[in-house]
Amino acid sequence: MADSTDVFERKDDQPDRLTSLYGLTPKVETAILEAVQSGAVRRVRTLIAPLHPADQADLLERMPTRSASAMVRLLGDNLDAETLTYVDEGTREAIIEAIGPDALARQLQDLSTDDAINIVEELEQDDLQEVLAALSAEDRVLVEEGLSFPEDSAGRLMQREIVTVPSFWTVGQTIDFLRSGKSSIEDFFLIFVIDPSRRPLGEIALSRLLCAQRPRRVSELMNTDFRSIPVDMDQEEVAVLFRRYGMVSAGVVDPQERLVGMITNDDVIDVIDEEAEEDLLALAGVGDANLRSGLWETLQGRSSWLFINLLTAVLASAVIGLFEATIERLVALAVLMPIVASMGGNAGTQTMTVAVRAIALRQLDATATRQFVLRELIVATTNGLLFAALAAGLSYLWFGDPEIAIVMAVAMMANLLVAGLSGTFVPVGLMRAGVDPAVASSVFVTTITDVVGFFVFLGLAALYLM
């Protein structure tokens, strides 16, 4: 039987074992920081070289801005271009400022067009023109074409490097073409079969192609039941399609139905992550905040929402002010008011969060909306009855007054019902009005539950207790 101390020692060692699976261990990170601080160029490059670009990006994001810029300058052209695709926007800005437009242009040549466009679209116009001027003519045309598409569209998201073959080719011809090195793409999952006008006729999975006999024609193997993505489709809609149908990659077509590019699942994962982060930050009222956001930018983003919250709080306070005399005569009301407001706010937030998520996933059509409203109404009624009874019992035990208990029960029931309805109708109403529900829902829902909760509770108290 193993000694218990051995077991605990093995558990304590587990984080070290996990970190050892990756190149960026604490020991390596410390060594890199020391090398950067001492300006040891060769040592920095030697330590960085074995690291995956994602690990390099992770290191840069955790380092102070000054140290990150110093490391990038020490690396020079040894900086892996893919690192730029993994870092957050704030860190990327610091890197670009450190290396300059010419070095950035050299880095972009090693990236696929979708990654290159994702980087340069964030540049100021003057910097963008410098970078474009430093690119090769072929790369410049592809990047400029990508930038011509609407922001957050499939055209911005797609990569232009794709494998296309005519329908009359055989499997052998296709494999020989891929082996010849004439294709500009290195990693791919689908081969697109096109007609002379570049309209897609079908798709062939790479695995199916490799398992087929060489004499067979690709037209016999291709899947004709495929989904092409319009070049102007919003990236959120693209993410919904990939998630719904379990797609790995998909072709992108222009308004004339000609194949112009391809979107892969790694790009869609980034979109899902980005949209989820935006919604989370918006619900919290902190905008596009991140660890590298400047002091003034952070203050601006948060103070605007706090100002709106102040106005809504004043509205709720005004309702309380209407019953000032009532509160002065009965101290119990001042004690119990926060309970009503807090329960309503939390219940409204619960329903609102589910609604915003369903809207983001495009799950709320007309039928689903009716079912969702009915379900939330039933839930709100059930919770209202349950917590009204609990609140009444608590109030009676606390103050020994059955009339206060009844007022508390009715106010709790009313506020939970209102919370459920507002948490449902506010996000849906904002969506239909063309306003992002993730940004504005919380302010409205909180205000409604506070105002209704205070008004019902104090109004009933004024009518029946005074």
C-alpha positions as CSV (number, residue, x, y, z in Angstrom):
1,M,0.0,0.0,0.0
2,A,1.4,3.4,-1.0
3,D,2.2,5.8,1.8
4,S,-0.2,8.8,2.0
5,T,2.6,11.3,1.8
6,D,3.7,9.9,-1.5
7,V,0.2,10.3,-2.9
8,F,0.1,14.0,-1.8
9,E,3.5,14.5,-3.3
10,R,2.4,13.2,-6.6
11,K,-0.7,15.4,-6.6
12,D,1.5,18.4,-5.8
13,D,3.8,17.6,-8.7
14,Q,0.9,17.4,-11.1
15,P,1.0,21.1,-12.3
16,D,4.7,20.7,-13.0
17,R,4.0,17.6,-15.1
18,L,1.3,19.5,-17.0
19,T,3.5,22.4,-17.7
20,S,6.3,20.1,-18.9
21,L,4.1,19.0,-21.7
22,Y,4.5,22.5,-23.2
23,G,7.5,24.4,-24.3
24,L,6.9,27.5,-22.1
25,T,7.7,26.2,-18.6
26,P,8.2,28.6,-15.7
27,K,12.0,27.9,-15.9
28,V,12.1,28.7,-19.6
29,E,10.0,31.9,-19.1
30,T,12.4,33.1,-16.4
31,A,15.4,32.4,-18.5
32,I,13.9,34.4,-21.5
33,L,13.1,37.4,-19.3
34,E,16.6,37.4,-17.9
35,A,18.1,37.2,-21.4
36,V,15.9,40.0,-22.6
37,Q,16.8,42.3,-19.7
38,S,20.5,41.6,-20.3
39,G,20.1,42.2,-24.1
40,A,21.6,38.8,-24.9
41,V,20.4,38.5,-28.5
42,R,21.7,35.0,-29.3
43,R,20.4,33.5,-26.0
44,V,16.9,35.1,-26.6
45,R,16.8,33.6,-30.1
46,T,18.0,30.2,-28.9
47,L,15.4,30.0,-26.1
48,I,12.5,31.3,-28.3
49,A,13.2,29.1,-31.4
50,P,11.8,25.8,-30.0
51,L,8.6,27.4,-28.7
52,H,5.3,27.1,-30.6
53,P,4.0,30.5,-31.8
54,A,1.1,30.3,-29.4
55,D,3.5,29.9,-26.5
56,Q,5.5,32.9,-27.8
57,A,2.3,34.9,-27.9
58,D,1.4,33.8,-24.4
59,L,4.8,35.0,-23.2
60,L,4.5,38.3,-24.9
61,E,1.1,39.0,-23.5
62,R,2.2,38.4,-20.0
63,M,5.4,40.5,-20.3
64,P,5.3,44.3,-19.5
65,T,4.9,46.3,-22.7
66,R,8.5,47.6,-22.6
67,S,10.0,44.1,-22.1
68,A,7.8,42.6,-24.9
69,S,8.9,45.4,-27.3
70,A,12.6,44.7,-26.3
71,M,12.2,41.0,-27.0
72,V,10.7,41.6,-30.4
73,R,13.5,43.9,-31.4
74,L,16.1,41.4,-30.2
75,L,14.4,38.7,-32.3
76,G,14.2,40.8,-35.4
77,D,13.2,38.6,-38.4
78,N,13.6,35.5,-36.2
79,L,10.2,36.4,-34.8
80,D,7.8,33.7,-36.0
81,A,5.2,35.4,-38.2
82,E,2.4,33.2,-36.8
83,T,3.0,34.7,-33.3
84,L,1.2,37.8,-34.6
85,T,-1.9,35.8,-35.2
86,Y,-2.1,34.5,-31.6
87,V,-1.5,37.7,-29.6
88,D,-4.3,40.0,-28.5
89,E,-4.9,43.3,-30.2
90,G,-3.1,45.4,-27.6
91,T,0.1,43.3,-27.7
92,R,0.0,43.2,-31.5
93,E,0.0,47.0,-31.6
94,A,3.1,47.1,-29.4
95,I,4.9,44.6,-31.6
96,I,4.1,46.4,-34.8
97,E,5.2,49.7,-33.3
98,A,8.5,48.0,-32.2
99,I,9.3,46.3,-35.6
100,G,8.1,48.9,-38.0
101,P,6.2,48.6,-41.3
102,D,9.0,47.1,-43.4
103,A,9.6,44.2,-41.0
104,L,5.8,43.7,-40.7
105,A,5.5,43.4,-44.4
106,R,8.2,40.7,-44.4
107,Q,6.3,38.9,-41.7
108,L,3.0,39.1,-43.6
109,Q,4.5,37.3,-46.6
110,D,4.8,34.1,-44.5
111,L,1.1,34.2,-43.5
112,S,-2.1,33.2,-45.3
113,T,-4.2,36.0,-46.6
114,D,-6.9,35.8,-43.9
115,D,-4.3,36.2,-41.2
116,A,-2.5,39.0,-43.0
117,I,-5.8,40.9,-43.5
118,N,-6.7,40.4,-39.8
119,I,-3.5,42.1,-38.8
120,V,-3.4,45.0,-41.3
121,E,-7.0,46.0,-40.9
122,E,-6.2,47.3,-37.4
123,L,-3.5,49.7,-38.7
124,E,-3.9,53.4,-39.1
125,Q,-4.2,54.5,-42.7
126,D,-0.7,55.9,-43.0
127,D,0.9,52.8,-41.5
128,L,-1.4,50.6,-43.7
129,Q,-0.1,52.3,-46.9
130,E,3.5,51.9,-45.8
131,V,2.9,48.2,-45.2
132,L,1.1,47.7,-48.5
133,A,3.8,49.5,-50.4
134,A,6.4,47.1,-48.9
135,L,4.5,43.9,-49.9
136,S,5.0,42.1,-53.2
137,A,2.6,43.0,-56.0
138,E,0.8,39.7,-55.7
139,D,0.4,39.8,-51.9
140,R,-0.7,43.5,-52.1
141,V,-3.5,42.8,-54.5
142,L,-4.8,39.9,-52.4
143,V,-4.7,42.0,-49.2
144,E,-6.3,45.1,-50.8
145,E,-9.1,42.9,-52.3
146,G,-9.7,41.4,-48.8
147,L,-9.9,44.8,-47.2
148,S,-12.5,45.9,-49.8
149,F,-15.0,43.5,-48.2
150,P,-17.2,44.7,-45.3
151,E,-15.7,44.5,-41.8
152,D,-16.6,41.3,-39.9
153,S,-17.8,39.6,-43.2
154,A,-16.9,36.3,-44.7
155,G,-14.7,38.1,-47.2
156,R,-12.5,39.4,-44.4
157,L,-12.4,36.0,-42.7
158,M,-11.6,33.9,-45.7
159,Q,-8.2,32.9,-47.1
160,R,-7.6,33.1,-50.8
161,E,-5.2,30.1,-51.0
162,I,-7.4,27.2,-52.1
163,V,-7.0,24.0,-54.1
164,T,-9.3,23.8,-57.2
165,V,-9.4,21.2,-60.0
166,P,-11.7,20.8,-63.0
167,S,-14.3,18.1,-63.0
168,F,-12.7,16.1,-65.8
169,W,-9.4,15.5,-63.9
170,T,-8.7,12.0,-62.5
171,V,-7.5,11.2,-59.0
172,G,-4.0,10.6,-60.4
173,Q,-3.9,14.0,-62.1
174,T,-5.0,15.7,-58.9
175,I,-2.5,13.9,-56.7
176,D,0.3,14.7,-59.2
177,F,-0.8,18.3,-59.2
178,L,-0.7,18.5,-55.4
179,R,2.8,16.8,-55.3
180,S,4.2,19.2,-58.0
181,G,4.2,22.1,-55.5
182,K,2.2,24.3,-57.9
183,S,-0.5,24.8,-55.3
184,S,0.1,27.8,-53.0
185,I,-1.6,26.2,-49.9
186,E,0.1,23.9,-47.5
187,D,-2.6,22.9,-45.1
188,F,-6.1,22.0,-46.5
189,F,-8.9,19.6,-45.9
190,L,-11.1,20.1,-49.0
191,I,-10.4,20.2,-52.8
192,F,-12.9,22.2,-54.7
193,V,-14.2,21.1,-58.1
194,I,-15.0,24.1,-60.3
195,D,-16.4,24.8,-63.8
196,P,-14.6,27.0,-66.3
197,S,-16.2,30.1,-64.7
198,R,-14.9,29.1,-61.3
199,R,-18.3,28.2,-60.0
200,P,-18.1,25.3,-57.5
201,L,-19.5,22.0,-58.7
202,G,-18.6,20.0,-55.7
203,E,-16.1,19.2,-52.9
204,I,-13.8,16.3,-52.2
205,A,-12.4,15.5,-48.8
206,L,-8.7,14.9,-48.9
207,S,-9.1,11.5,-47.2
208,R,-11.5,10.3,-49.9
209,L,-9.2,11.4,-52.7
210,L,-6.2,9.5,-51.2
211,C,-8.3,6.3,-50.8
212,A,-9.6,6.3,-54.4
213,Q,-8.0,4.6,-57.4
214,R,-5.9,6.9,-59.7
215,P,-8.0,6.4,-62.9
216,R,-11.3,7.5,-61.2
217,R,-12.5,11.0,-62.2
218,V,-13.0,13.6,-59.5
219,S,-16.6,14.1,-60.7
220,E,-17.4,10.6,-59.5
221,L,-16.1,11.3,-56.0
222,M,-17.1,14.8,-55.4
223,N,-19.8,15.7,-52.9
224,T,-22.4,17.8,-54.6
225,D,-24.4,18.5,-51.4
226,F,-22.3,21.3,-50.1
227,R,-22.8,24.7,-48.6
228,S,-21.1,27.8,-50.0
229,I,-20.8,31.0,-47.9
230,P,-21.7,34.3,-49.5
231,V,-18.7,36.7,-49.4
232,D,-20.8,39.4,-47.6
233,M,-22.2,37.1,-44.9
234,D,-21.6,38.4,-41.3
235,Q,-18.9,36.4,-39.5
236,E,-21.4,35.6,-36.7
237,E,-23.7,33.9,-39.2
238,V,-20.7,32.0,-40.6
239,A,-19.9,30.7,-37.0
240,V,-23.5,29.6,-36.6
241,L,-23.3,27.6,-39.9
242,F,-20.1,25.9,-38.9
243,R,-21.4,25.0,-35.4
244,R,-24.7,23.8,-36.6
245,Y,-23.5,21.5,-39.4
246,G,-20.1,20.5,-37.9
247,M,-18.2,22.0,-40.9
248,V,-14.4,21.9,-41.1
249,S,-14.0,24.2,-44.0
250,A,-16.3,25.8,-46.6
251,G,-15.9,27.7,-49.9
252,V,-16.8,31.4,-50.2
253,V,-18.5,32.7,-53.3
254,D,-19.0,36.2,-54.7
255,P,-22.3,37.6,-55.9
256,Q,-21.8,35.8,-59.3
257,E,-21.4,32.5,-57.4
258,R,-17.7,32.2,-58.3
259,L,-15.4,30.6,-55.8
260,V,-13.1,33.3,-54.3
261,G,-11.8,31.7,-51.1
262,M,-12.2,29.4,-48.2
263,I,-13.0,29.6,-44.5
264,T,-11.6,27.0,-42.1
265,N,-12.7,26.0,-38.6
266,D,-9.7,27.6,-36.9
267,D,-10.9,31.0,-38.1
268,V,-14.4,30.3,-36.9
269,I,-13.1,29.3,-33.5
270,D,-11.5,32.7,-33.3
271,V,-14.8,34.4,-34.3
272,I,-16.8,32.4,-31.6
273,D,-14.2,33.3,-29.0
274,E,-14.2,37.0,-30.1
275,E,-18.0,37.3,-30.1
276,A,-18.3,35.5,-26.7
277,E,-15.8,37.9,-25.2
278,E,-17.5,40.9,-26.7
279,D,-20.9,39.8,-25.3
280,L,-19.4,39.1,-21.9
281,L,-17.6,42.4,-21.6
282,A,-20.7,44.3,-22.9
283,L,-22.9,42.6,-20.3
284,A,-20.5,43.8,-17.7
285,G,-20.3,47.3,-19.1
286,V,-16.5,47.3,-19.6
287,G,-16.4,47.6,-23.4
288,D,-13.2,46.4,-25.2
289,A,-11.1,46.4,-22.0
290,N,-8.0,44.3,-21.7
291,L,-4.9,44.1,-19.6
292,R,-3.0,46.5,-21.9
293,S,-5.8,49.1,-22.2
294,G,-4.6,52.6,-21.3
295,L,-5.8,54.4,-18.2
296,W,-7.8,57.0,-20.1
297,E,-9.3,54.3,-22.4
298,T,-10.3,52.2,-19.4
299,L,-11.8,55.2,-17.6
300,Q,-13.8,56.3,-20.6
301,G,-15.2,52.8,-21.2
302,R,-16.3,52.2,-17.7
303,S,-17.4,55.7,-16.6
304,S,-19.9,56.0,-19.5
305,W,-21.8,52.9,-18.3
306,L,-21.5,53.9,-14.7
307,F,-23.1,57.3,-15.6
308,I,-26.0,55.5,-17.3
309,N,-26.3,53.3,-14.2
310,L,-26.3,56.4,-12.0
311,L,-29.3,57.8,-14.0
312,T,-31.2,54.6,-13.6
313,A,-30.3,54.5,-9.9
314,V,-31.6,58.0,-9.5
315,L,-34.9,56.9,-11.1
316,A,-35.2,54.1,-8.6
317,S,-34.4,56.4,-5.8
318,A,-37.0,58.8,-7.0
319,V,-39.6,56.1,-6.6
320,I,-38.4,55.5,-3.0
321,G,-38.6,59.2,-2.4
322,L,-42.3,59.2,-3.2
323,F,-42.8,57.0,-0.1
324,E,-40.4,58.8,2.2
325,A,-43.0,59.4,4.9
326,T,-44.1,55.8,4.8
327,I,-40.5,54.6,5.3
328,E,-39.9,57.0,8.1
329,R,-43.0,55.6,10.0
330,L,-42.1,52.0,9.5
331,V,-38.4,51.0,9.8
332,A,-39.1,47.4,8.7
333,L,-39.7,48.7,5.1
334,A,-36.1,50.0,4.9
335,V,-34.8,46.7,6.1
336,L,-36.8,44.6,3.6
337,M,-36.6,46.8,0.5
338,P,-33.1,45.5,-0.6
339,I,-34.4,41.9,-0.5
340,V,-37.1,42.7,-3.1
341,A,-34.8,44.6,-5.4
342,S,-32.0,42.1,-5.2
343,M,-34.2,39.1,-6.0
344,G,-35.8,40.9,-8.9
345,G,-32.5,42.0,-10.3
346,N,-31.0,38.5,-10.1
347,A,-34.0,36.8,-11.6
348,G,-34.1,39.3,-14.5
349,T,-30.4,38.7,-15.1
350,Q,-30.8,35.0,-15.3
351,T,-33.6,35.2,-17.9
352,M,-31.8,37.9,-19.8
353,T,-28.5,35.9,-20.0
354,V,-30.4,32.9,-21.5
355,A,-32.2,35.1,-24.0
356,V,-29.0,36.9,-25.1
357,R,-27.3,33.6,-25.6
358,A,-30.2,32.2,-27.6
359,I,-30.2,35.4,-29.8
360,A,-26.4,35.0,-30.4
361,L,-26.9,31.4,-31.5
362,R,-29.8,32.4,-33.8
363,Q,-32.2,30.1,-31.9
364,L,-35.1,32.5,-31.4
365,D,-37.4,32.5,-34.4
366,A,-41.1,33.4,-34.0
367,T,-42.1,29.9,-32.7
368,A,-39.1,29.5,-30.4
369,T,-39.7,33.0,-29.0
370,R,-43.3,32.2,-28.0
371,Q,-42.2,28.9,-26.4
372,F,-39.4,30.7,-24.6
373,V,-41.7,33.4,-23.2
374,L,-44.2,30.8,-22.0
375,R,-41.5,28.8,-20.3
376,E,-40.0,31.8,-18.6
377,L,-43.5,32.9,-17.5
378,I,-44.1,29.5,-15.9
379,V,-40.7,29.6,-14.3
380,A,-41.2,33.1,-13.0
381,T,-44.6,32.2,-11.6
382,T,-43.3,29.1,-9.8
383,N,-40.3,30.9,-8.4
384,G,-42.6,33.8,-7.4
385,L,-44.9,31.6,-5.4
386,L,-42.0,29.8,-3.8
387,F,-39.9,32.8,-2.8
388,A,-43.0,34.8,-1.9
389,A,-43.8,32.2,0.7
390,L,-40.2,32.1,2.0
391,A,-40.0,35.9,2.1
392,A,-43.3,36.1,4.0
393,G,-42.2,33.6,6.5
394,L,-38.9,35.3,7.0
395,S,-40.6,38.7,7.4
396,Y,-43.1,37.3,9.9
397,L,-40.3,35.7,12.0
398,W,-38.3,38.9,11.9
399,F,-40.9,41.5,12.7
400,G,-43.9,39.4,14.0
401,D,-46.3,41.4,11.8
402,P,-48.6,39.4,9.4
403,E,-49.5,42.5,7.4
404,I,-45.8,43.2,6.6
405,A,-45.4,39.5,5.7
406,I,-48.3,39.7,3.2
407,V,-47.0,42.9,1.6
408,M,-43.5,41.3,1.3
409,A,-45.1,38.2,-0.3
410,V,-47.1,40.2,-2.9
411,A,-44.2,42.4,-3.8
412,M,-41.8,39.5,-4.2
413,M,-44.3,37.7,-6.4
414,A,-44.9,40.8,-8.6
415,N,-41.2,41.6,-8.9
416,L,-40.2,38.1,-9.9
417,L,-42.9,38.0,-12.6
418,V,-41.8,41.4,-13.9
419,A,-38.2,40.2,-13.8
420,G,-39.0,37.1,-15.9
421,L,-41.0,39.1,-18.5
422,S,-38.5,42.0,-18.8
423,G,-35.5,39.5,-19.0
424,T,-37.3,38.0,-22.0
425,F,-38.9,40.9,-23.8
426,V,-36.1,43.5,-23.4
427,P,-33.4,41.5,-25.3
428,V,-35.9,40.4,-28.0
429,G,-37.2,43.9,-28.3
430,L,-33.7,45.3,-28.6
431,M,-32.8,42.7,-31.2
432,R,-35.8,43.7,-33.4
433,A,-35.0,47.3,-33.0
434,G,-31.5,46.7,-34.3
435,V,-29.7,47.2,-31.0
436,D,-27.2,44.7,-29.7
437,P,-29.0,43.0,-26.7
438,A,-25.7,42.1,-25.0
439,V,-24.8,45.8,-24.7
440,A,-28.1,47.4,-23.6
441,S,-30.2,44.7,-21.9
442,S,-28.7,44.7,-18.4
443,V,-29.3,48.5,-17.9
444,F,-33.0,48.2,-18.9
445,V,-33.7,45.0,-17.0
446,T,-32.1,46.2,-13.8
447,T,-34.0,49.5,-14.0
448,I,-37.3,47.8,-14.6
449,T,-36.9,45.4,-11.7
450,D,-35.7,48.1,-9.3
451,V,-38.4,50.5,-10.1
452,V,-41.3,47.9,-10.1
453,G,-40.0,46.2,-7.0
454,F,-39.7,49.4,-5.0
455,F,-43.0,50.8,-6.3
456,V,-45.1,47.7,-5.6
457,F,-43.5,47.1,-2.2
458,L,-43.8,50.7,-0.9
459,G,-47.1,51.3,-2.6
460,L,-48.7,48.3,-0.9
461,A,-47.1,49.3,2.4
462,A,-48.5,52.8,2.0
463,L,-52.0,51.4,1.3
464,Y,-52.3,48.7,3.9
465,L,-49.8,49.4,6.7
466,M,-50.2,53.2,7.3
